[in-house]
Every structure is written in C-alpha cells, then in structure tokens.
Amino acid sequence: MRERKYSKEHEWVSMENGVGTIGISKYAQEKLGDVVYVSLPDVSETIITDEEFGILESVKAANDLFAPVSGEVIEINDDVLDRPSLVNSSPFEEGWLIKVRLSNKKELNNLMSESEYEDFTGGLNQ
C-alpha cells in the first residue's frame, strides 16, 4: 500500500512515479453522506495548494475540494463523474478524484501522515 498524506481539509494524496493521486478521506465521505455529484478540473489545468479545485455534492450539502498540493492535472477519474457513489464506497481505490504531476514535491512535507490525520480527526469528534 502506498503511503497517503492528508490535508486539514480532508483530501489525501499518494505518490507513485512522481504522480500524485488525490481523493477525499474516509472521514470526509462519512461526514458528507451519499455523494450524488462530482465536479473536477479538466486535464492540463493547474491546481494550487489550498485553492478550490472541484466540488462534491451530497444529499446533505455541497462541499468545495481544496488542493493538498500544486501541479498539473494529468488525469481525472471519469468513473467518479459517472458514478459519484464510488467516493463513498471506495474513497481510496476506485473513488480517487484526480492525478497530478506535482510542481513542488516539498509541499508533501506540509501534509499529515496517516497517524497524524487519525489524531486530527479524532479530535474533531469530541
């Protein structure tokens, strides 16, 4: 399993061969409820750390997606656009959102490890 790094906005990124795959955490999809619509950037668009790059709409609310890293979008998950429920049923495998060629790999150092993120979300439930 590739290591995932997490943002405080509940997005994750995992790296493989210089490409970051981005999705939302299990915690976030549970809080959102059933995702019914996904809006993502186009391939070749640039995303910038902490800036909005898309929207997830659930039966409860619409939530902005915030980039955990900066870079060029090289792939979007068309399956999620067709079946938004994949974000709920498989947030790490089939429900990923975009793949990005990072412009600054050092930005990964600003993200939380899996255990740090678990501590962070554990504090949110109190």
N, C-alpha and C positions, 0 to 999 in steps of 0.2 A: 504494500500500500504506500502510495506517495504521501509525503507529509503535507498537510494543509495548514496554511496560515490564515488567521482571521482578523477582520476589522471590527471596530466597535459598532459598526452599522450592520453587522451580521452577515457580511459577504465573506467568502473564503476564496483562496487561490492556491492551486497546487502547480508545481513546476515540473516540466519534462522537456528536455532538449531545448531549453531557452524559451519555451512557450508556457504561458500561464493560463490555466483553465479556471474560470471564475463561476461561482454559483452562490446560493444562499445557504445558510446553515440549517441544520435540522431544527434548532431552537426557533429560528425565524419563520420557517414554514409552518411550524406548530402554532406560533402566535398569529400568523396571518389567517389560518384556516384554509379552506379549499380555494386554490388558485384557479381562476377562470380565464385570465387574460395575461399575456406577456408581451411587452414592447421592448425591443432590443435595438442597439445601433446597427448600422449597416457595416458590412465588411469594408475595410480600408479606413473607417473612421478612427479618430484618435480619442481615447478616453484619458482623463486626467484624474489622478488620485483625489479622492474625497468629493469629486464632482458627479452629478447625476449622469447615469448612462442608460437608464431604462426605467420601466415601470412594471410592477406586478400588481394585478388587481385580484382581490379575493372576494368571497361573498361578504366579508366584513368591511373591507376598505381597499383603497389604492395606496400603494407604497412605492416611493422612489427607490431605485437601486443606486448605490454610490460605489464608485470605482475604488477597490482596495489598492490598486497600482495604476501606473500610467503606461500607455502603449498603444499600438495599432491593433485594431480588431482584425484578426485573420480568419475567424470562423464564428458563425453563430449556430446555435443548436436549433435547427428547423423543427425537430421533433417536439421541442417545448412550445414553439409557436403554434403547432397543430394540436398538441395535447398538453395544455398548461398543467394538468394534474400531475405530470411527471415531476414537477418541482416538489410536490408533496410526497409522492410515493417513492421517489428515488433522488433526493437532493444532491447526492454525491456521485452517483453513477450516470443514470440516464437523464437526470434533471439539471445538469450543468447548463449554464447560460451562454457564455462566450469564451473564445480563446483569443489570447492577446500576446503579441510579441512585445515584451517589456522594453521600455525605453530607459529604465534605470533599475537594475536588479537590487540596488541598495535599498529601495523602498520596501522590500520584503522585511528588512530589519525593523520596520516600524509596526509590523503586524504581530499579533499574538500567536503563540503556539497553541496547539490543541488543549493542553492542560491549563494554560493561562486563560483561554477563552471559556473553558468549563468553569473556572473560578469566577470569571467575569459574569457569565450568565447565571451562575448560582446565586450571586449577589443581587441579581435583578428580580429574583423570585421571592425575595423576602419583604 
